[in-house]
Amino acid sequence: MICLLLEQSTTTMSRTGISILLSANLWDADPELFSLIQKEKKRQEAGLELIASGNFTSLSVLQCLSSCLHNKYSEGLPGERYYGGNEVIDDIERLAQKRALEAFNLNPEEWGVNVQPYSGSPANIAVYTGIVEAHGRIMGLDLPDGGHLTHGFQTPTKKVSASSMFFESMPYKVDPETGLIDYDQLASSAKLFRPKLIIAGISCYSRPLDYERFREICDSVGAYLFADMAHTSGLVAAGIIPSPFEYSDVVTTTCHKSLRGPRSAVIYFKKGVRSTNAKGEAVLYDLEKRINNAVFPALQGGPHNNGIAGIATAFKQVKSVEFVQYQKQVVANAQHMAAKLIDRGYNITTGGTDNHLLLVNLQGTGLSGSKAEKILERVSISCNKNTVPGDKSALNPSGFRLGTPVLTTRGLVEADFDKVVDYIDKGIKLGLEVVKISGPKLVDYIRVLDSEQTIGKKIEALKNDVESFSKTFPIPGHPDY
Ligand SMILES: Cc1ncc(COP(=O)(O)O)c(C=O)c1O
């Protein structure tokens, strides 16, 4: 009898139990995880986040992300779903599409958009899948020169990214002296390699891209021009750096970097006349179907409708005066930070910046990019090590990348960046002090960071200063998590 009761209690659904499971707040249901989230929230508040690809999104985007839209399956496109019950989801996706076009003042007769990619990397692979097809040829800026993994990155011994495994990639480079893209070299390599698509896009490059020149090179070999504006799309939308749309056939962007939206991406594709053939007849673009089919069913399943709603509301914000002011401040802060670092004797690649990021070159200082990243992390400043033009090893880069979108979202202006530069400079000097004790090896450097008491005290003091400063600036989102 007891056995029978026990069996019933584990096999019969208890409505009260289920209701508690489903309706309890995270802090009650899973205090262990909740306290980790709170810990991360405190880290974000206390630290100076200078990762160029990051941002703090708005409360309204976070509300979309945790809404009921998360629950709905909707494979397919608006009006052509593989599941029922998608009338509202269709309206939301159409709204996101409309606003995504409006954000860049695009005419829907000339451009279409797919708002379903889960993030930037899948969006880029979808572009290659749709346009280039398996083992077709692509060319992108080499990763160590400021490109992105998904632009075909491989090393001499390893195909690192799927974009080099499933497509044949050849990189183009920056001039090691100037740090600027070597368009002449790209033009002559393209004539030999004859790519089907050339990528104009950056993850670490502080100067405008010459889209007109890219177009010319693409036309000389009959290639598509694909602009991946993930990093700079917020600045493009605000009209403060050149737009790729005039010259490109296809454009992708993530929505979570300078755009300050949800973690997702969109793909824009050109419609209408592509060229005129020898008989004078118009040759039309056929990208719409190819891109849409590549996203689904080739690569993805059900769209993340909460993310798509986040896109819709983020692109609404893009049209506001405040958004444009924000983007102008992002650039002003980056330029100010570059100038102040140069005043203190730092070498900034290309001598400054026209966008939201800058690359500090530490060659010849005794400190590597990894060591700089580590010491800054210890004092609550987040940035990332990065190769600089001419670096021999991508594993041991000589610089670090700084970006201003996150701190500008928190309200920092030029005068506040004087302080930020001061903290960075103090951190780097402390790193040099550590190298004097540890010698050049990174393991020894970390050992000294972990064990040397005098260094530990200096780290603690600087960290306290950084955190007291940082906490005076608000971050958007939920107050406690
Ligand atoms: C230029 C560029 N494209 C694509 C991506 C990939 O985006 P995600 O991290 O969303 O996959 C990044 C990410 O940093 C990027 O910088």
The ligand as an ORCA input file, in Angstrom:
! r2SCAN-3c Opt
* xyz 0 1
  C      32.373     42.103    -37.928
  C      31.705     41.020    -37.128
  N      30.891     40.160    -37.764
  C      30.271     39.162    -37.117
  C      30.436     38.986    -35.761
  C      29.790     37.820    -35.098
  O      28.750     38.147    -34.293
  P      28.209     37.120    -33.180
  O      29.183     37.169    -32.056
  O      26.867     37.665    -32.874
  O      28.152     35.767    -33.809
  C      31.265     39.865    -35.048
  C      31.431     39.687    -33.593
  O      32.158     40.313    -32.923
  C      31.927     40.894    -35.757
  O      32.763     41.730    -35.146
*
